[in-house]
Amino acid sequence: MPDIRKRVEEDRGLLKKIQNYVPGFRGYRRREDIRDADRMLRAQLAQKLGLQRRELEDCRALLAQDYNPKELDAVGGLISQFKKVEGAVAHAETGYSGLVADIEIHEDELNRLYEYDASMLDYQSSISQGIETLKGAISAGEREASRREMMNIRAGITSFEDQFNRRLRIIEGTEV
């Protein structure tokens, strides 16, 4: 995956380039660029979660053809969980600390926050594989395999959500 931070830095406009030469403003500009890159990365994470949710909705449509009420309920719960996580990722904290914040977020911490968010792509890859396996099981009419895969997907999205919710606390060093 390309590093969005480099792209943001390369695409600075004239005003942002000038800000790098103003004493006391360089650090601010660099931190804002990292926050922008992280915001873009999280938007991509949220977009991928949305695509995964739509794939689960396709699975629900397949299940509706055979009318499997238990499986329909289970996949409906997964879809709801994906919607919740998608919103949380899209609107997560950006690591901003104001002038009189209790905990100041420095550039190295913002870089760690970005890298932490980038590591969440691994979770999404695993979840995508699970959804593909689920589609195959549903299409083949393998109810036990589909139930098992729904449980695996639920475990995957729950782990994703738990890790994502811990992200800022870990970076700030306030995780207990």
Buried (B, 14 or more C-beta within 10 A) or exposed (E): EEEBBEEBBEEBEEEBEEBBEEEEEEEEBBBBBBBBBBBBBBEBBBEBBBBBBEBBBBBBEBBEEEEBEEBBEBBBEBBEBBEEBBEBBBEBEBBEBEEEEEEEBEEEBBBBBBBBBBEBBEBBEBBBBBBEBBBEBBEEEEBEBBBBBBEBBBEBBEEBBEBBEEBBEBBBEEEE
